[in-house]
Amino acid sequence: MASARVTPAGAAAQLDDAPLFASHQRFHAAYSAVRTMSNQPEPACNTPEGDAYEARFDALVLEECTRLEELAAIPALTPQGQRLKAEIILALLPEHLRYSEMDGETQLILSLARDLVREKAA
């Protein structure tokens, strides 16, 4: 996910958004662990190994969800924090909605997220 070179202004912004950036690190660790495990071959079902694998995977997914809820509850106080949240939305929401219709509200959310990320590039 998002990582950028820190400028003096960016360092000050990260201090203002320190709880948000710390939460993002915890979320990213859980997100990465889930993706890593989901790319590994699964043991056979209905075996002790398979049951242990499923329990571990379920725990990681729960951790990812908990960390995402934590991240969502922390307000972004700076443009850098807002862009960080926008990057997360752009990374997660399309995958989450892959099998659902994208309504106007969702399109607006994604549009705003793209606008915030585009601001970063300018």
Backbone hydrogen bonds, N-H to C=O, Kabsch-Sander energy under -0.5 kcal/mol:
donor,donor_aa,acceptor,acceptor_aa,energy
7,T,5,R,-0.6
11,A,7,T,-3.0
12,A,8,P,-2.0
13,A,9,A,-2.2
14,Q,10,G,-2.5
15,L,11,A,-1.6
16,D,12,A,-2.0
17,D,13,A,-2.5
18,A,15,L,-1.2
21,F,17,D,-2.7
22,A,18,A,-2.5
23,S,19,P,-2.3
24,H,20,L,-2.4
25,Q,21,F,-1.8
26,R,22,A,-1.8
27,F,23,S,-2.7
28,H,24,H,-3.2
29,A,25,Q,-2.0
30,A,26,R,-1.9
31,Y,27,F,-3.2
32,S,28,H,-2.7
33,A,29,A,-2.1
34,V,30,A,-2.3
35,R,31,Y,-2.3
36,T,32,S,-2.7
37,M,33,A,-2.4
38,S,34,V,-2.4
39,N,35,R,-0.9
39,N,36,T,-0.7
40,Q,37,M,-1.3
47,T,44,A,-0.7
51,D,47,T,-2.9
52,A,48,P,-2.3
53,Y,49,E,-2.5
54,E,50,G,-2.5
55,A,51,D,-2.4
56,R,52,A,-2.4
57,F,53,Y,-2.9
58,D,54,E,-2.9
59,A,55,A,-2.0
60,L,56,R,-2.2
61,V,57,F,-2.6
62,L,58,D,-2.3
63,E,59,A,-2.2
64,E,60,L,-2.6
65,C,61,V,-2.5
66,T,62,L,-2.6
67,R,63,E,-2.7
68,L,64,E,-2.2
69,E,65,C,-2.3
70,E,66,T,-2.2
71,L,67,R,-2.4
72,A,68,L,-2.4
73,A,69,E,-1.4
74,I,70,E,-0.6
74,I,71,L,-1.0
77,L,75,P,-0.6
82,Q,78,T,-2.3
83,R,79,P,-2.5
84,L,80,Q,-2.1
85,K,81,G,-2.1
86,A,82,Q,-2.2
87,E,83,R,-2.7
88,I,84,L,-1.9
89,I,85,K,-2.4
90,L,86,A,-2.5
91,A,87,E,-1.7
92,L,88,I,-2.4
93,L,89,I,-2.5
96,H,92,L,-2.5
97,L,93,L,-2.3
98,R,95,E,-1.2
100,S,97,L,-2.2
103,D,101,E,-0.9
107,Q,103,D,-2.3
108,L,104,G,-2.2
109,I,105,E,-2.1
110,L,106,T,-2.5
111,S,107,Q,-2.3
112,L,108,L,-2.6
113,A,109,I,-2.4
114,R,110,L,-2.5
115,D,111,S,-2.3
116,L,112,L,-2.5
117,V,113,A,-2.3
118,R,114,R,-2.7
119,E,115,D,-1.9
120,K,116,L,-1.0
121,A,117,V,-1.2
122,A,118,R,-1.2
